[in-house]
């Protein structure tokens, strides 16, 4: 009987561990693809109904991290960064500071919280990594990479939307010793530190790639794309990819042995073939035209979609060859997510657009002007439980997009 009980207890623990609710930047798989059903295929002329809004977030570019219990985001006031937690009617549940935030060029909170179960994780622009309770904002643990691990700050502040795998949390603070780091996400204990190539951080948000023989952490540092063994921190390879300002915020995309990375300022993208064991890469193609600076891209049906930076068009590229299938002089620059074959495009000029891709271009089905907030329209859109979350500076707006 005792053995049966222990087996049952272990099973329940395992199930709870792997069923913890996750909210992170760019959706469930960090690829900008959401998987909701029952959404409107066309919006009313004035746009979908706004359910609630909050206009006192302070400065920032964070998206919303949405769970079944709450909505979390960040903001900065007088140089201090705060996490805000709301219920789904827009009531402020709590507001807690996580330390000094970016009050210099393009000031404001940078990163979107990562929520795993009952814990929230945030990296400040000054390299402080904090773990907080989702229930009340209490700080559980924190690590200051600038003061404790020789990390070096960047022109516009360290900017990283964190990634985890099980109980391991990964970040790339860009220190000479702690270049890329894996931590126990429950205690903050450092599992491994990798010197990597010694490059500074590159404003990139890493992704975990599942290969046949290992898990690989991929990120873009100051001058190169890097692949690390996720279990040990061993640098497996790097591939030079640099622009004038070392700004590389777009999450890399991996599919069936191929890795696509693209950056702004006219440099564009590169496709790499990754060996099954992750130790070797081969350059397959380059395309300098599709060069999103901060807007990301999505991949659907072997096609890459997204808007450019220097090249101010909306692009559709062939995944296998890099050939431009079409480009249109619309909606650029912008950020992009997708759901059920349609794109949700937030243009920097302040419009949110529902877009249908076609064989030869795009069809803008519906559009509305963002009515609240101030400053650049840089925060990425979020879809959760048939609601669309739009951040503009000090304002968070929540829209009903249910059919």
C-alpha positions in Angstrom: 0.0 0.0 0.0 2.9 2.4 0.8 4.4 1.8 -2.6 1.1 2.5 -4.3 0.7 5.8 -2.3 4.3 6.9 -3.1 3.7 6.1 -6.8 0.4 8.1 -6.7 2.1 11.0 -5.0 4.9 11.1 -7.5 2.5 10.9 -10.4 0.5 13.8 -9.0 3.6 15.9 -8.5 4.9 15.1 -12.0 1.5 16.1 -13.5 1.4 19.4 -11.5 5.0 20.2 -12.5 4.3 19.8 -16.2 0.8 21.4 -16.2 1.9 24.7 -14.7 0.4 27.6 -16.6 2.8 29.5 -18.8 2.6 33.1 -20.1 5.6 34.5 -22.1 6.5 36.9 -24.8 5.4 36.0 -28.3 2.9 33.3 -27.3 3.0 29.7 -26.2 5.9 28.7 -28.4 7.6 32.1 -28.5 7.0 32.2 -32.3 4.2 34.7 -32.5 1.6 32.0 -33.2 -1.5 31.8 -31.0 -3.9 28.9 -31.1 -7.4 30.2 -30.2 -10.7 29.4 -31.8 -13.9 31.3 -32.1 -12.4 34.7 -33.0 -13.9 37.3 -35.3 -12.9 37.1 -38.9 -13.8 40.8 -39.4 -14.0 43.6 -36.9 -16.7 46.4 -36.6 -15.7 49.5 -38.5 -14.7 51.3 -35.2 -12.8 48.2 -34.1 -13.7 45.5 -31.6 -15.2 46.5 -28.2 -12.7 47.7 -25.6 -13.5 45.8 -22.4 -11.2 47.7 -20.1 -8.1 49.9 -20.1 -5.6 51.1 -17.6 -3.8 54.4 -18.2 -1.3 54.7 -15.4 1.5 52.2 -16.2 4.3 54.7 -16.5 6.7 54.4 -19.4 7.4 51.1 -21.1 7.2 48.8 -24.0 6.2 45.5 -22.3 3.5 43.3 -23.6 0.9 41.7 -21.3 1.6 38.2 -19.8 -1.9 36.7 -19.4 -2.9 33.7 -17.3 -6.3 32.3 -16.3 -6.0 34.2 -13.0 -4.5 37.6 -13.9 -2.8 40.0 -16.4 0.8 41.1 -15.7 2.9 43.8 -17.3 5.6 46.3 -16.4 6.0 50.0 -16.3 8.5 52.6 -15.1 7.9 55.7 -13.0 10.7 58.1 -11.9 13.3 55.6 -12.7 11.8 52.6 -10.8 10.4 49.6 -12.6 7.1 48.1 -11.4 5.1 44.9 -12.1 1.3 45.5 -12.3 -1.1 42.6 -11.8 -4.8 43.0 -12.8 -7.8 40.7 -12.7 -9.7 40.1 -15.9 -12.1 43.0 -15.3 -9.2 45.4 -15.1 -9.0 45.8 -11.3 -5.5 46.4 -10.1 -4.6 43.6 -7.8 -1.2 44.7 -6.8 1.8 46.8 -7.9 5.3 46.0 -6.8 8.7 47.5 -7.7 11.6 45.3 -9.0 14.3 48.0 -8.8 15.9 50.6 -11.0 14.7 50.8 -14.6 15.8 52.5 -17.8 15.4 56.3 -17.6 17.8 57.2 -20.4 17.5 57.1 -24.2 14.1 55.6 -25.1 13.2 55.4 -21.4 10.9 52.9 -20.0 10.5 49.3 -18.9 11.7 46.9 -21.6 10.9 43.3 -21.0 7.6 41.3 -20.7 7.3 39.1 -17.6 7.7 35.4 -17.8 5.0 33.6 -15.7 5.4 29.9 -14.8 2.8 28.7 -12.3 2.9 30.8 -9.2 6.1 32.6 -10.1 6.9 35.6 -12.3 10.4 36.4 -13.7 11.6 39.8 -15.0 15.0 41.1 -16.1 15.5 44.8 -15.6 17.5 47.0 -18.1 20.2 47.1 -15.4 20.7 43.4 -15.3 18.7 42.5 -12.2 16.8 39.3 -12.5 13.9 39.0 -10.1 11.6 36.1 -9.2 8.3 37.3 -7.7 5.1 35.7 -6.4 2.2 36.0 -8.7 -0.1 36.2 -5.7 1.2 39.4 -4.2 4.4 40.5 -5.9 6.7 39.4 -3.1 10.3 39.0 -4.2 11.3 35.4 -3.8 14.9 35.8 -5.0 17.0 38.1 -7.2 20.4 38.2 -8.9 22.2 41.4 -9.9 24.3 40.5 -12.9 25.9 43.9 -13.3 27.3 44.0 -9.8 27.7 40.3 -9.1 28.7 38.7 -12.4 30.5 41.4 -14.4 27.7 41.9 -17.0 28.1 44.9 -19.2 25.1 47.2 -20.0 24.1 48.2 -23.4 23.3 51.5 -25.2 19.6 51.1 -24.6 19.7 48.8 -21.5 19.7 45.0 -21.2 16.5 43.8 -22.8 15.6 40.2 -22.6 12.3 38.3 -22.5 13.3 35.2 -20.4 12.9 31.6 -21.4 12.6 28.5 -19.2 12.6 24.7 -19.6 11.2 22.8 -16.7 12.8 24.1 -13.6 15.7 25.8 -15.4 15.6 29.5 -16.3 18.0 30.9 -19.0 19.3 34.4 -19.6 22.2 36.1 -21.5 23.5 39.0 -19.3 26.6 39.2 -21.5 29.2 39.1 -18.7 32.8 38.1 -19.4 32.5 35.2 -17.1 28.7 34.8 -16.9 28.0 35.4 -20.6 25.0 33.1 -20.7 23.6 31.6 -17.5 21.2 28.8 -16.4 19.5 29.1 -13.0 17.2 27.0 -10.9 14.1 29.0 -11.3 12.8 28.2 -7.8 15.8 29.2 -5.8 17.9 31.4 -8.1 20.9 29.0 -7.7 23.2 29.2 -10.7 23.3 25.8 -12.4 25.9 26.8 -15.0 27.7 29.8 -16.3 29.1 29.9 -19.8 31.8 32.3 -21.0 30.4 31.8 -24.5 32.3 34.0 -26.9 32.6 36.9 -24.5 30.3 39.1 -26.5 27.9 41.5 -24.9 24.2 40.8 -24.8 22.3 41.7 -28.0 18.7 42.6 -26.9 17.7 39.1 -28.0 15.2 36.8 -26.3 16.5 33.2 -26.5 14.7 30.1 -27.7 15.0 26.4 -26.7 15.5 24.0 -29.7 14.8 20.3 -29.3 17.2 18.3 -31.3 17.4 14.5 -31.5 20.3 14.2 -29.1 20.2 17.4 -27.0 18.4 20.6 -26.2 20.0 23.7 -27.6 19.7 27.3 -26.4 19.9 29.8 -29.3 20.3 33.5 -28.9 22.0 36.4 -30.7 24.7 38.3 -28.8 26.4 41.5 -29.8 27.9 40.2 -33.1 26.9 36.6 -33.6 24.2 34.0 -33.4 25.1 31.4 -30.7 24.1 27.8 -30.0 24.6 26.4 -26.5 24.1 23.0 -25.0 21.1 23.8 -22.7 22.2 21.2 -20.2 25.9 22.2 -19.8 26.3 25.7 -21.3 28.9 24.5 -23.8 29.2 26.8 -26.7 28.4 24.6 -29.7 28.9 27.1 -32.5 28.5 30.8 -33.4 27.8 32.5 -36.7 28.6 36.2 -37.3 25.5 38.4 -37.8 25.9 42.1 -37.0 24.3 45.4 -37.7 25.4 49.0 -36.9 24.0 49.1 -33.4 24.2 45.4 -32.3 20.4 45.3 -31.9 19.0 41.8 -32.4 15.6 41.5 -30.7 13.8 39.1 -33.0 13.4 35.6 -31.6 15.1 33.0 -33.8 12.8 30.4 -35.5 13.7 26.7 -35.8 11.9 24.1 -37.9 13.0 20.6 -39.0 16.8 21.2 -38.9 16.8 24.8 -40.1 17.2 28.0 -38.1 16.2 31.5 -39.3 17.5 34.7 -37.7 16.8 38.2 -38.9 17.8 41.7 -37.7 17.2 45.3 -38.7 19.1 48.2 -40.1 19.3 46.8 -43.6 21.1 43.5 -42.7 18.2 41.1 -42.8 18.1 37.4 -42.4 20.1 34.2 -42.7 19.0 30.6 -42.8 21.3 28.0 -41.1 21.1 24.3 -41.4 21.8 22.7 -38.0 23.3 19.2 -37.6 21.2 16.6 -35.7 23.6 16.8 -32.7 23.7 20.6 -32.8 27.5 20.9 -33.1 27.7 22.2 -36.7 25.8 24.8 -38.8 25.9 25.5 -42.5 24.7 28.7 -44.1 21.9 28.0 -46.6 20.8 31.4 -47.8 20.7 35.1 -46.9 18.1 37.8 -47.7 18.9 41.4 -46.7 15.5 42.8 -47.7 13.4 41.4 -44.8 14.9 43.3 -41.9 12.5 43.8 -39.0 14.1 45.8 -36.2 11.9 45.0 -33.3 8.7 43.7 -34.9 9.5 40.0 -35.2 8.0 37.7 -37.8 5.8 34.6 -38.1 6.3 31.4 -40.1 3.3 29.7 -41.7 3.2 26.9 -44.2 6.9 27.3 -45.2 6.6 31.1 -45.6 8.1 33.9 -43.5 6.0 37.0 -43.0 6.9 40.3 -41.5 7.6 44.0 -42.1 11.0 45.5 -42.7 12.9 48.4 -41.0 15.2 50.1 -43.6 13.2 48.2 -46.2 9.7 49.5 -45.4 7.5 46.9 -46.9 5.6 43.9 -45.7 7.4 40.7 -46.9 6.6 37.2 -47.7 9.6 34.9 -48.1 10.0 31.3 -49.0 11.4 29.4 -46.0 13.5 27.0 -48.0 15.1 29.5 -50.5 14.8 33.0 -49.1 13.2 34.1 -52.3 10.8 37.0 -51.9 7.4 35.7 -52.9 5.9 39.2 -52.6 6.5 42.5 -50.9 3.9 45.3 -50.5 4.2 48.9 -49.5 2.0 48.6 -46.4 2.1 48.2 -42.6 5.8 48.8 -42.2 7.4 49.0 -39.7 5.2 46.9 -37.4 5.0 43.9 -35.2 3.1 40.8 -36.1 1.4 37.8 -34.5 -0.9 35.2 -36.1 -3.9 33.1 -35.2 -5.9 30.7 -37.3 -4.3 31.7 -40.5 -4.8 35.5 -40.0 -2.2 38.1 -39.0 -2.7 40.7 -36.3 -0.4 43.6 -37.2 0.4 46.5 -35.0 1.9 49.3 -37.1 4.2 51.9 -35.7 1.9 54.6 -37.0 -0.6 53.4 -34.4 -3.1 51.1 -36.1 -4.0 47.5 -35.3 -4.8 45.5 -38.4 -6.5 42.2 -39.1 -4.7 40.8 -42.2 -5.3 37.9 -44.5 -2.3 36.6 -46.5 -2.9 35.7 -50.1 -0.9 34.1 -52.8 0.3 37.4 -54.2 -0.1 40.0 -51.3 -2.1 40.8 -48.2 -5.7 41.8 -47.7 -6.3 44.2 -44.8 -9.7 43.0 -43.6 -10.1 45.4 -40.6 -8.2 48.2 -38.9 -8.6 50.5 -36.0 -6.6 53.4 -34.5 -5.1 52.9 -31.0 -7.0 55.4 -28.9 -5.0 55.7 -25.7 -1.4 56.0 -24.5 1.6 57.9 -25.8 5.0 57.4 -27.3 6.2 54.8 -29.8 3.9 51.9 -30.7 6.4 49.1 -30.1 4.8 46.7 -27.7 3.8 43.4 -29.3 0.2 42.2 -29.4 -1.1 39.4 -27.3 -4.2 37.1 -27.7 -5.6 35.1 -24.8 -9.1 33.8 -24.1 -10.6 35.6 -27.1 -9.2 38.9 -26.0 -6.6 41.2 -27.7 -4.1 43.0 -25.5 -2.7 46.3 -26.9 0.0 48.2 -25.0 0.9 51.8 -25.9 3.2 53.6 -23.5 1.4 54.2 -20.2 -1.8 52.5 -21.4 -3.0 48.9 -21.6 -6.1 48.3 -23.6 -8.1 45.0 -23.7 -10.5 44.2 -26.6 -13.2 41.5 -27.0 -12.4 39.7 -30.3 -14.8 36.7 -29.7 -17.0 35.8 -32.7 
